[in-house]
């Protein structure tokens, strides 16, 4: 969903600035070229907390602590490691330290 939103925002930014740069008639000329740039800055800020929460939840589902999220700071290898961690099979509630501890 984020990729689709970014593609839409980049197309919107291109269309709103194209008329100003080239000097042609632009249907988006009424939009200030700063508006799409503001959306491109605000969108990641809006999605930062939900994305972090989903990643931490997925790490807990696989039986790993939040400290494993620090692997994401490693430039290229960190992304590969995080993909491995986040696509690992889910552990059962008995195996995971972070699941519900109630007896059913």
One Martini backbone bead per residue (centre of mass of N, CA, C, O) as a GRO file, in nm:
protein
  104
    1UNK     BB    1   0.057   0.064  -0.020
    2UNK     BB    2   0.301   0.253  -0.005
    3UNK     BB    3   0.388   0.228  -0.299
    4UNK     BB    4   0.129   0.340  -0.424
    5UNK     BB    5   0.140   0.614  -0.281
    6UNK     BB    6   0.417   0.703  -0.393
    7UNK     BB    7   0.346   0.691  -0.690
    8UNK     BB    8   0.118   0.894  -0.677
    9UNK     BB    9   0.290   1.130  -0.559
   10UNK     BB   10   0.499   1.143  -0.792
   11UNK     BB   11   0.298   1.200  -1.017
   12UNK     BB   12   0.178   1.453  -0.889
   13UNK     BB   13   0.446   1.608  -0.878
   14UNK     BB   14   0.508   1.602  -1.178
   15UNK     BB   15   0.241   1.739  -1.279
   16UNK     BB   16   0.270   2.005  -1.097
   17UNK     BB   17   0.574   2.085  -1.219
   18UNK     BB   18   0.584   2.074  -1.534
   19UNK     BB   19   0.457   2.353  -1.612
   20UNK     BB   20   0.674   2.526  -1.466
   21UNK     BB   21   0.922   2.422  -1.630
   22UNK     BB   22   0.821   2.415  -1.942
   23UNK     BB   23   0.549   2.603  -2.009
   24UNK     BB   24   0.289   2.448  -2.009
   25UNK     BB   25  -0.013   2.323  -2.014
   26UNK     BB   26  -0.168   2.250  -1.694
   27UNK     BB   27  -0.405   2.085  -1.503
   28UNK     BB   28  -0.214   2.127  -1.222
   29UNK     BB   29  -0.157   2.445  -1.187
   30UNK     BB   30  -0.329   2.502  -0.918
   31UNK     BB   31  -0.102   2.350  -0.788
   32UNK     BB   32   0.123   2.357  -0.563
   33UNK     BB   33   0.442   2.216  -0.569
   34UNK     BB   34   0.452   2.169  -0.250
   35UNK     BB   35   0.227   1.968  -0.181
   36UNK     BB   36   0.357   1.690  -0.262
   37UNK     BB   37   0.605   1.723  -0.081
   38UNK     BB   38   0.453   1.723   0.184
   39UNK     BB   39   0.334   1.439   0.148
   40UNK     BB   40   0.616   1.295   0.126
   41UNK     BB   41   0.683   1.371   0.427
   42UNK     BB   42   0.423   1.280   0.591
   43UNK     BB   43   0.371   0.980   0.522
   44UNK     BB   44   0.605   0.845   0.690
   45UNK     BB   45   0.514   0.966   0.963
   46UNK     BB   46   0.236   0.824   0.973
   47UNK     BB   47   0.371   0.517   0.925
   48UNK     BB   48   0.579   0.460   1.152
   49UNK     BB   49   0.420   0.339   1.394
   50UNK     BB   50   0.264   0.106   1.253
   51UNK     BB   51   0.518  -0.029   1.136
   52UNK     BB   52   0.661  -0.082   1.402
   53UNK     BB   53   0.433  -0.248   1.534
   54UNK     BB   54   0.425  -0.476   1.320
   55UNK     BB   55   0.720  -0.566   1.348
   56UNK     BB   56   0.715  -0.633   1.649
   57UNK     BB   57   0.487  -0.838   1.634
   58UNK     BB   58   0.632  -1.033   1.438
   59UNK     BB   59   0.874  -1.088   1.619
   60UNK     BB   60   0.703  -1.210   1.847
   61UNK     BB   61   0.578  -1.442   1.676
   62UNK     BB   62   0.888  -1.561   1.631
   63UNK     BB   63   1.043  -1.518   1.925
   64UNK     BB   64   1.143  -1.219   1.925
   65UNK     BB   65   1.289  -0.939   2.001
   66UNK     BB   66   1.335  -0.598   1.963
   67UNK     BB   67   1.648  -0.610   1.919
   68UNK     BB   68   1.629  -0.724   1.620
   69UNK     BB   69   1.567  -0.441   1.487
   70UNK     BB   70   1.873  -0.346   1.466
   71UNK     BB   71   1.937  -0.488   1.191
   72UNK     BB   72   1.813  -0.252   1.013
   73UNK     BB   73   2.084  -0.067   1.030
   74UNK     BB   74   2.196  -0.241   0.825
   75UNK     BB   75   2.206  -0.170   0.512
   76UNK     BB   76   2.179  -0.463   0.352
   77UNK     BB   77   2.183  -0.710   0.545
   78UNK     BB   78   1.949  -0.615   0.728
   79UNK     BB   79   1.721  -0.664   0.525
   80UNK     BB   80   1.766  -0.967   0.494
   81UNK     BB   81   1.733  -1.040   0.790
   82UNK     BB   82   1.445  -0.923   0.826
   83UNK     BB   83   1.309  -1.100   0.617
   84UNK     BB   84   1.370  -1.361   0.763
   85UNK     BB   85   1.232  -1.296   1.032
   86UNK     BB   86   0.939  -1.210   0.907
   87UNK     BB   87   0.917  -1.512   0.747
   88UNK     BB   88   0.894  -1.674   0.974
   89UNK     BB   89   0.759  -1.890   1.160
   90UNK     BB   90   0.519  -1.930   1.378
   91UNK     BB   91   0.483  -1.952   1.705
   92UNK     BB   92   0.362  -2.079   1.958
   93UNK     BB   93   0.247  -1.986   2.263
   94UNK     BB   94   0.441  -2.182   2.419
   95UNK     BB   95   0.715  -2.092   2.267
   96UNK     BB   96   0.647  -1.806   2.326
   97UNK     BB   97   0.716  -1.520   2.528
   98UNK     BB   98   0.468  -1.315   2.392
   99UNK     BB   99   0.226  -1.460   2.459
  100UNK     BB  100  -0.035  -1.612   2.576
  101UNK     BB  101  -0.065  -1.771   2.915
  102UNK     BB  102  -0.321  -1.908   2.893
  103UNK     BB  103  -0.529  -2.165   2.974
  104UNK     BB  104  -0.752  -2.375   2.766
   0.00000   0.00000   0.00000
